[in-house]
Amino acid sequence: MVAKTNENIQIKKIEEVYEIDIGMLDNFKDHPYGIREDEKYLETRDSIAQVGVTTPLLVRPKGKDKYEIISGHRRKHICEEFGITKIPCIIRDMDNDTATILMVDCNAQRDTVLPSEKSKAYKMKYEALKRQGKRNDLTSSQVGTKLRADEIMAQETGESRNQIQRWIHLGELIPELMQMVDDGRIAFSPAVEISYLYKNEQMMLLKMIEMFDHTPSLSQAQELRRLSKNYELNEDTMEDLMSEEKPNQIPKINISYGRIQHYVPRNVVTPKEVEDYLIKCAIVCQQRGINIEKLDIKIDKPKEVDRDSR
């Protein structure tokens, strides 16, 4: 039997847990993640309602009688909802960059993360790692062996360096276009291409999207970026490009208001209002069990032109 030596024994330091008044806890500065009532949130809420906060928040000192949350924003939010005034916390002293990196890492496994949140979080961590690398370069002679910030993130996330940079650059989108990415109206790859456009060009594109009621495909977004790079992007070239029908574009149905004005309420006027009204009519028919196919509605088709009589 081999006797255990001090080298064989790993001592794990147990950090003390403190009960801290909720009013002394501040959210992390520029915290990139929102709070949504997803499945994990509801599980945490039910758990806190039954047994209280069992996993302490991780915080760091912030001035006199104040602490900044590194991990646990949702738990604090739920405690505020329930009127809980004291929360168990682990206090750990750390600098800004270490705190930023740890905050992003602690939230990396969230169930739902919006593209805008991931982009902002990646940028915050990337810049913190770069600053740490510069500080280490001042005290180390092995500069050539150091990894780039995006290489470190690539190893930790399993994504390529190029993909990390793409996520970061996505943050160059104007808020209105970023919202379309979050809503799923613009896919990730076209959105990255669009993020290389100047801000005024992005505003122009926003107007074109509203005009043509569709977002750019990947090929259109790539062409927009190319035109911008060559200083050839203007209203005319953008309109020509956006007016092209996308291969997978769903055909639009245009209805003359004169044909339906007698069948819709007078306050239903705009195309969006008419569309919503007709959809609601169809839903009501379905809910009431009205089978439109059995109504035997005759649709008058346009008469064919007799080419010989022209």
C-alpha positions as CSV (number, residue, x, y, z in Angstrom):
1,M,0.0,0.0,0.0
2,V,1.4,3.4,-1.0
3,A,1.2,6.0,1.7
4,K,-0.3,9.3,0.6
5,T,2.0,12.3,0.5
6,N,1.2,16.0,0.4
7,E,1.7,15.8,-3.4
8,N,-1.1,13.3,-3.7
9,I,-3.6,15.4,-1.8
10,Q,-5.5,18.3,-3.5
11,I,-7.0,20.7,-1.1
12,K,-10.1,22.5,-2.5
13,K,-10.6,25.9,-0.9
14,I,-14.2,26.4,0.1
15,E,-15.3,30.0,-0.3
16,E,-17.5,31.5,2.4
17,V,-21.1,32.4,1.7
18,Y,-22.5,35.7,2.9
19,E,-26.1,36.9,3.1
20,I,-26.1,40.2,1.3
21,D,-28.9,42.8,1.2
22,I,-30.4,42.8,-2.3
23,G,-30.1,46.6,-2.4
24,M,-26.3,46.3,-2.3
25,L,-26.2,44.2,-5.4
26,D,-25.7,45.9,-8.8
27,N,-26.0,44.3,-12.2
28,F,-22.8,43.8,-14.2
29,K,-21.9,47.0,-16.2
30,D,-23.1,46.6,-19.8
31,H,-24.4,43.1,-19.0
32,P,-25.2,41.7,-22.5
33,Y,-27.8,39.1,-21.6
34,G,-31.5,39.9,-21.2
35,I,-33.8,38.1,-18.8
36,R,-36.5,35.9,-20.5
37,E,-38.9,33.5,-19.0
38,D,-37.5,30.4,-20.8
39,E,-37.6,26.9,-19.4
40,K,-34.5,27.3,-17.2
41,Y,-35.8,30.6,-15.8
42,L,-39.1,29.0,-14.8
43,E,-37.3,26.0,-13.2
44,T,-35.2,28.5,-11.2
45,R,-38.3,30.4,-10.2
46,D,-40.1,27.4,-9.0
47,S,-37.0,26.2,-7.0
48,I,-36.6,29.6,-5.3
49,A,-40.3,29.7,-4.5
50,Q,-40.1,26.4,-2.8
51,V,-36.7,26.3,-1.0
52,G,-35.1,29.7,-1.6
53,V,-31.8,30.5,-3.3
54,T,-29.7,27.3,-3.1
55,T,-26.9,28.4,-5.5
56,P,-25.1,31.5,-4.2
57,L,-24.5,34.4,-6.5
58,L,-21.0,35.2,-7.5
59,V,-20.2,38.9,-6.9
60,R,-17.2,41.2,-6.5
61,P,-16.7,44.3,-4.3
62,K,-17.7,47.6,-5.9
63,G,-17.0,50.6,-3.7
64,K,-18.4,51.0,-0.2
65,D,-21.3,48.6,0.7
66,K,-21.8,47.7,-3.0
67,Y,-21.2,44.5,-5.0
68,E,-21.3,43.8,-8.7
69,I,-22.9,40.6,-9.9
70,I,-20.7,38.3,-12.0
71,S,-23.2,35.4,-12.1
72,G,-26.8,35.3,-10.9
73,H,-28.7,38.1,-12.5
74,R,-31.8,35.9,-13.1
75,R,-31.7,34.7,-9.4
76,K,-31.6,38.4,-8.2
77,H,-34.5,39.3,-10.6
78,I,-36.6,36.4,-9.2
79,C,-35.8,37.4,-5.6
80,E,-36.9,41.0,-6.4
81,E,-40.2,39.6,-7.7
82,F,-40.8,37.5,-4.6
83,G,-39.7,40.3,-2.2
84,I,-36.7,38.4,-0.9
85,T,-34.4,41.0,0.7
86,K,-31.2,39.0,1.4
87,I,-29.4,36.7,-1.1
88,P,-26.5,34.2,-0.4
89,C,-23.4,35.4,-2.3
90,I,-19.8,34.4,-2.7
91,I,-17.5,37.4,-2.7
92,R,-14.5,37.2,-5.0
93,D,-12.1,40.1,-5.5
94,M,-11.1,40.4,-9.2
95,D,-10.1,43.1,-11.8
96,N,-12.4,44.3,-14.5
97,D,-11.1,42.0,-17.3
98,T,-11.1,38.9,-15.2
99,A,-14.7,39.8,-14.1
100,T,-15.8,40.3,-17.7
101,I,-14.3,37.0,-18.9
102,L,-15.9,35.1,-16.0
103,M,-19.3,36.8,-16.5
104,V,-19.4,35.8,-20.2
105,D,-18.2,32.2,-19.4
106,C,-20.9,31.8,-16.6
107,N,-23.6,32.7,-19.1
108,A,-22.3,30.7,-22.0
109,Q,-24.6,27.7,-21.3
110,R,-27.9,29.7,-21.3
111,D,-30.8,28.0,-23.0
112,T,-31.7,31.0,-25.1
113,V,-29.2,33.5,-26.3
114,L,-30.1,36.1,-28.9
115,P,-27.6,36.9,-31.7
116,S,-27.2,40.5,-30.4
117,E,-26.4,39.1,-26.9
118,K,-23.9,36.6,-28.2
119,S,-22.2,39.3,-30.4
120,K,-21.9,41.7,-27.5
121,A,-20.7,39.1,-25.1
122,Y,-18.0,37.8,-27.5
123,K,-16.8,41.4,-28.1
124,M,-16.6,42.1,-24.4
125,K,-14.6,38.9,-23.7
126,Y,-12.4,39.3,-26.8
127,E,-11.4,42.8,-25.7
128,A,-10.8,41.7,-22.1
129,L,-8.5,38.8,-23.3
130,K,-6.6,41.2,-25.5
131,R,-5.9,43.6,-22.6
132,Q,-4.8,40.7,-20.5
133,G,-2.5,39.6,-23.2
134,K,-0.9,43.0,-23.5
135,R,-0.3,43.1,-19.7
136,N,1.3,39.7,-19.7
137,D,3.5,40.6,-22.6
138,L,5.1,43.3,-20.4
139,T,6.3,40.7,-17.9
140,S,7.0,37.6,-20.1
141,S,9.7,37.0,-22.5
142,Q,7.8,34.2,-24.2
143,V,5.6,36.5,-26.3
144,G,5.8,34.2,-29.4
145,T,4.1,31.4,-27.6
146,K,1.1,33.4,-26.6
147,L,-2.3,32.7,-28.2
148,R,-4.4,35.4,-29.8
149,A,-7.6,36.3,-28.0
150,D,-9.8,34.8,-30.8
151,E,-7.7,31.6,-30.7
152,I,-8.4,31.2,-27.0
153,M,-12.1,31.8,-27.6
154,A,-12.1,29.3,-30.5
155,Q,-10.6,26.6,-28.3
156,E,-13.1,27.2,-25.5
157,T,-16.2,27.4,-27.7
158,G,-15.4,24.9,-30.4
159,E,-16.0,27.6,-33.1
160,S,-13.3,28.7,-35.6
161,R,-11.4,32.0,-35.2
162,N,-13.1,33.3,-38.3
163,Q,-16.5,32.5,-36.8
164,I,-15.6,34.3,-33.6
165,Q,-14.7,37.4,-35.6
166,R,-17.9,37.1,-37.6
167,W,-19.9,37.1,-34.4
168,I,-18.1,40.1,-33.1
169,H,-18.5,42.1,-36.3
170,L,-22.2,41.4,-36.3
171,G,-22.3,44.1,-33.5
172,E,-21.7,46.7,-36.2
173,L,-25.3,46.5,-37.3
174,I,-27.6,49.4,-36.6
175,P,-30.2,48.5,-33.9
176,E,-33.1,48.2,-36.3
177,L,-31.3,45.6,-38.4
178,M,-30.0,43.8,-35.4
179,Q,-33.5,43.5,-34.1
180,M,-34.4,41.8,-37.4
181,V,-31.6,39.3,-36.8
182,D,-32.9,38.7,-33.3
183,D,-36.5,38.2,-34.7
184,G,-35.2,35.7,-37.3
185,R,-36.0,37.9,-40.2
186,I,-32.4,38.2,-41.3
187,A,-30.2,35.0,-41.2
188,F,-26.8,35.1,-39.5
189,S,-24.6,34.9,-42.7
190,P,-26.4,37.7,-44.6
191,A,-26.4,39.8,-41.5
192,V,-22.6,39.5,-41.1
193,E,-22.2,40.7,-44.7
194,I,-24.6,43.7,-44.1
195,S,-22.6,44.6,-41.0
196,Y,-19.7,45.7,-43.2
197,L,-21.9,48.4,-44.8
198,Y,-21.5,52.0,-43.6
199,K,-24.2,53.2,-41.1
200,N,-25.8,55.4,-43.7
201,E,-25.9,52.5,-46.2
202,Q,-27.5,50.3,-43.5
203,M,-30.2,53.0,-42.9
204,M,-30.8,53.1,-46.7
205,L,-31.1,49.3,-46.7
206,L,-33.6,49.4,-43.9
207,K,-35.8,51.7,-46.0
208,M,-35.4,49.3,-49.0
209,I,-36.5,46.3,-46.8
210,E,-39.6,48.2,-45.8
211,M,-40.2,49.2,-49.4
212,F,-39.9,45.7,-50.9
213,D,-41.0,43.9,-47.8
214,H,-38.2,41.3,-47.8
215,T,-34.7,41.1,-46.5
216,P,-31.6,40.4,-48.6
217,S,-30.5,36.8,-49.4
218,L,-26.9,35.8,-48.8
219,S,-25.9,36.5,-52.4
220,Q,-27.7,39.9,-52.3
221,A,-25.9,40.8,-49.0
222,Q,-22.6,39.8,-50.5
223,E,-23.2,42.0,-53.5
224,L,-24.2,44.9,-51.2
225,R,-20.9,44.5,-49.4
226,R,-18.9,44.4,-52.7
227,L,-20.6,47.5,-54.0
228,S,-20.0,49.3,-50.8
229,K,-16.3,48.3,-50.8
230,N,-16.0,49.7,-54.4
231,Y,-17.9,52.9,-53.5
232,E,-20.6,51.9,-56.0
233,L,-23.5,51.5,-53.5
234,N,-26.2,54.1,-53.8
235,E,-30.0,54.2,-53.8
236,D,-30.2,53.2,-57.5
237,T,-27.8,50.2,-57.2
238,M,-29.4,49.1,-54.0
239,E,-32.9,49.4,-55.3
240,D,-32.0,47.4,-58.5
241,L,-30.5,44.7,-56.3
242,M,-33.3,44.5,-53.7
243,S,-36.0,44.5,-56.4
244,E,-34.6,41.2,-57.7
245,E,-36.8,38.3,-56.6
246,K,-35.0,35.9,-54.2
247,P,-35.0,32.2,-55.3
248,N,-36.7,31.1,-52.1
249,Q,-38.9,34.2,-51.8
250,I,-42.6,33.4,-51.0
251,P,-44.8,34.9,-53.7
252,K,-46.7,38.0,-52.5
253,I,-50.4,38.3,-53.0
254,N,-51.7,41.8,-54.0
255,I,-55.3,42.6,-53.6
256,S,-57.0,45.7,-54.9
257,Y,-58.7,47.5,-52.1
258,G,-61.6,48.4,-54.4
259,R,-62.5,44.7,-54.7
260,I,-62.8,44.1,-50.9
261,Q,-63.7,47.5,-49.4
262,H,-67.4,46.4,-49.1
263,Y,-66.4,43.3,-47.1
264,V,-64.1,44.9,-44.4
265,P,-64.9,47.5,-41.7
266,R,-64.4,51.1,-42.6
267,N,-61.5,51.5,-40.2
268,V,-59.6,48.8,-41.9
269,V,-57.7,50.7,-44.5
270,T,-53.9,50.0,-44.7
271,P,-52.6,46.9,-46.5
272,K,-51.3,45.6,-43.1
273,E,-54.8,46.1,-41.5
274,V,-56.5,44.4,-44.4
275,E,-54.1,41.4,-44.3
276,D,-54.6,41.0,-40.5
277,Y,-58.4,41.2,-40.9
278,L,-58.5,38.6,-43.6
279,I,-56.3,36.2,-41.6
280,K,-58.5,36.7,-38.6
281,C,-61.6,35.9,-40.7
282,A,-59.9,32.7,-41.9
283,I,-59.0,31.7,-38.3
284,V,-62.6,32.3,-37.1
285,C,-63.9,30.1,-40.0
286,Q,-61.5,27.3,-39.0
287,Q,-62.5,27.7,-35.3
288,R,-66.2,27.4,-36.1
289,G,-65.6,24.4,-38.2
290,I,-66.6,26.1,-41.5
291,N,-65.1,24.1,-44.3
292,I,-64.5,26.7,-47.1
293,E,-63.8,24.0,-49.6
294,K,-67.4,22.7,-49.2
295,L,-68.9,26.1,-49.9
296,D,-68.2,25.6,-53.6
297,I,-67.1,29.1,-54.2
298,K,-66.7,29.9,-57.9
299,I,-63.7,32.0,-58.8
300,D,-63.9,33.9,-62.1
301,K,-60.7,33.4,-64.0
302,P,-59.4,36.1,-66.4
303,K,-60.6,35.5,-69.9
304,E,-57.9,34.4,-72.3
305,V,-57.1,36.8,-75.1
306,D,-57.9,35.5,-78.6
307,R,-54.6,36.1,-80.2
308,D,-55.9,35.6,-83.7
309,S,-58.4,38.4,-83.3
310,R,-55.8,41.0,-82.5
